[in-house]
Amino acid sequence: MSEYHLNKLLFDTAGRHQMVESISDERELAAYDLSPAEREALRTGDLTRLYELGANPYLIRRVFRPRFAI
């Protein structure tokens, strides 16, 4: 239901040119209407779960780039 907010958070993070292992800042998460499952996937950096929850693969890779081997 909150796929829009999940992708908006990732888009905003990518727009700040931030690359992270996880997103666990409660103040940042509070600005978006995220489900408990989405919050947990962001906190743990669970890329597969983020994809399953509807996160855009491009945004996942852009934000969580340190998690990918080059």
C-alpha positions as CSV (number, residue, x, y, z in Angstrom):
1,M,0.0,0.0,0.0
2,S,2.8,2.4,0.7
3,E,5.0,1.6,-2.3
4,Y,4.9,5.2,-3.2
5,H,6.4,6.3,0.1
6,L,9.0,3.6,0.0
7,N,10.1,4.6,-3.5
8,K,9.9,8.3,-2.5
9,L,12.2,7.7,0.5
10,L,14.7,5.9,-1.8
11,F,14.4,8.6,-4.5
12,D,15.0,11.4,-1.9
13,T,18.0,9.5,-0.5
14,A,19.5,9.0,-3.9
15,G,18.9,12.7,-4.7
16,R,21.1,13.6,-1.8
17,H,23.8,11.3,-3.3
18,Q,23.8,9.2,-0.2
19,M,24.9,5.5,-0.4
20,V,24.1,3.5,2.7
21,E,24.2,0.0,4.2
22,S,20.8,0.6,5.8
23,I,18.4,3.4,6.6
24,S,17.7,3.3,10.3
25,D,17.3,7.0,11.3
26,E,13.8,7.2,12.9
27,R,13.5,10.9,12.1
28,E,14.0,10.2,8.4
29,L,11.6,7.2,8.4
30,A,8.9,9.1,10.2
31,A,8.6,11.5,7.3
32,Y,7.1,8.7,5.1
33,D,4.0,6.5,5.5
34,L,5.8,3.1,5.6
35,S,4.5,-0.3,6.7
36,P,6.3,-2.1,9.5
37,A,7.7,-4.6,6.9
38,E,9.1,-1.7,4.8
39,R,10.7,-0.1,7.9
40,E,12.3,-3.4,9.0
41,A,13.7,-4.0,5.5
42,L,15.2,-0.5,5.4
43,R,16.6,-0.9,8.9
44,T,18.3,-4.2,8.1
45,G,19.2,-3.3,4.5
46,D,17.3,-6.4,3.2
47,L,17.5,-5.7,-0.5
48,T,15.5,-8.8,-1.6
49,R,12.6,-7.9,0.8
50,L,12.6,-4.2,-0.4
51,Y,12.2,-5.5,-4.0
52,E,9.4,-7.8,-2.9
53,L,7.7,-4.9,-1.2
54,G,7.7,-2.9,-4.5
55,A,10.9,-0.8,-4.3
56,N,12.3,0.2,-7.6
57,P,15.4,-1.9,-8.5
58,Y,17.2,1.1,-9.9
59,L,16.7,3.1,-6.6
60,I,17.7,0.1,-4.5
61,R,21.0,-0.2,-6.4
62,R,21.6,3.5,-6.3
63,V,21.0,3.9,-2.6
64,F,22.5,0.6,-1.4
65,R,25.4,0.6,-3.8
66,P,27.9,-0.4,-1.0
67,R,26.0,-3.7,-0.7
68,F,26.8,-4.7,-4.3
69,A,30.1,-6.2,-5.4
70,I,31.7,-4.4,-8.3
